[in-house]
Amino acid sequence: MQAPDSGAPSPLRAVLAVDGSFVPIGEGWNHLLGWQPGDLAGSAFIERVHPDDQEMVIAAIHAVYAAGAAASLSCRYARKDGSYLWLSWLATPRPGGIELELTGSPVA
């Protein structure tokens, strides 16, 4: 039996590699930002972070890798139409320490 649709958008999920490349997971990328998985293949996560937020995002990601502990951050992320959406992210280290799991949702 399928659960009823709550109307809430799917969260953004991704795996971020230590080199900055990422693999988007799920339908949230299309629902919230208009990106298809193929649009993002082979790109760096930071490429679509608003230029004014990039330094802070890079520092936050480095801190997660260094501490080996999850952390939250917020930034503007580009939609396919060129506009930006404020997102709150949770970055969680994966076992082995060379990848992070990212989960994002719109800032309320």
C-alpha positions as CSV (number, residue, x, y, z in Angstrom):
1,M,0.0,0.0,0.0
2,Q,1.4,3.4,-1.0
3,A,1.5,6.2,1.5
4,P,-0.7,9.2,0.6
5,D,1.1,12.2,-0.9
6,S,1.6,14.7,1.8
7,G,2.2,17.5,-0.7
8,A,5.6,18.2,0.9
9,P,8.5,18.3,-1.7
10,S,11.1,15.6,-1.6
11,P,14.3,16.6,0.2
12,L,17.5,17.2,-1.8
13,R,19.8,14.3,-1.2
14,A,23.3,13.8,-2.6
15,V,26.7,12.1,-1.9
16,L,29.6,14.5,-2.0
17,A,33.1,13.2,-2.7
18,V,36.2,14.7,-1.2
19,D,37.1,16.2,-4.6
20,G,33.8,18.2,-4.6
21,S,32.0,16.1,-7.2
22,F,28.5,14.9,-6.2
23,V,25.9,12.5,-7.1
24,P,22.3,13.7,-6.7
25,I,19.8,11.2,-5.3
26,G,16.1,11.3,-5.6
27,E,13.5,13.5,-7.2
28,G,13.9,16.6,-5.0
29,W,16.5,18.1,-7.4
30,N,13.8,18.3,-10.1
31,H,10.9,19.2,-7.9
32,L,12.6,22.0,-6.0
33,L,15.3,23.2,-8.4
34,G,14.3,22.0,-11.9
35,W,17.4,19.9,-12.5
36,Q,17.3,16.5,-14.0
37,P,20.0,14.0,-12.7
38,G,21.8,14.2,-16.1
39,D,22.0,18.0,-15.8
40,L,24.2,17.6,-12.7
41,A,26.3,14.6,-13.7
42,G,30.0,15.2,-13.3
43,S,29.7,18.7,-11.9
44,A,30.9,20.0,-8.6
45,F,28.4,20.8,-5.8
46,I,29.9,24.2,-5.3
47,E,29.3,25.3,-8.9
48,R,25.7,26.1,-8.2
49,V,26.1,27.6,-4.8
50,H,25.6,31.4,-4.9
51,P,29.0,33.1,-5.3
52,D,28.5,35.1,-2.1
53,D,28.0,31.8,-0.2
54,Q,30.8,29.7,-1.7
55,E,33.5,30.6,0.8
56,M,31.3,29.8,3.8
57,V,30.1,26.5,2.2
58,I,33.7,25.4,1.4
59,A,34.8,26.2,5.0
60,A,31.8,24.3,6.5
61,I,32.4,21.2,4.3
62,H,36.1,21.2,5.3
63,A,35.1,21.5,9.0
64,V,32.8,18.4,8.6
65,Y,35.6,16.4,7.1
66,A,38.1,17.6,9.7
67,A,35.8,16.9,12.7
68,G,34.3,13.7,11.3
69,A,30.9,15.0,12.7
70,A,27.7,16.1,11.1
71,A,27.0,19.9,10.7
72,S,24.3,22.1,9.3
73,L,24.7,25.0,6.9
74,S,22.5,27.3,4.8
75,C,23.2,28.7,1.4
76,R,21.5,29.9,-1.8
77,Y,21.5,27.2,-4.5
78,A,20.8,27.8,-8.2
79,R,17.7,26.6,-9.8
80,K,17.7,25.6,-13.5
81,D,15.9,28.9,-14.4
82,G,18.8,30.9,-13.0
83,S,17.1,32.0,-9.7
84,Y,18.3,30.9,-6.3
85,L,16.6,29.1,-3.5
86,W,17.7,29.3,0.2
87,L,18.4,25.8,1.4
88,S,19.4,24.3,4.8
89,W,21.8,21.4,4.5
90,L,22.9,18.7,6.8
91,A,26.3,17.3,5.9
92,T,27.0,13.9,7.5
93,P,30.3,12.0,7.0
94,R,30.0,8.5,5.5
95,P,32.0,5.6,6.9
96,G,35.5,5.8,5.6
97,G,35.6,9.6,5.7
98,I,36.0,10.3,2.0
99,E,32.3,11.1,1.3
100,L,29.6,13.1,2.8
101,E,25.8,12.6,2.7
102,L,24.0,15.9,2.1
103,T,20.3,16.4,2.8
104,G,18.8,19.7,1.9
105,S,15.4,21.4,2.3
106,P,14.1,24.9,1.7
107,V,14.6,27.4,4.5
108,A,11.2,28.2,6.0
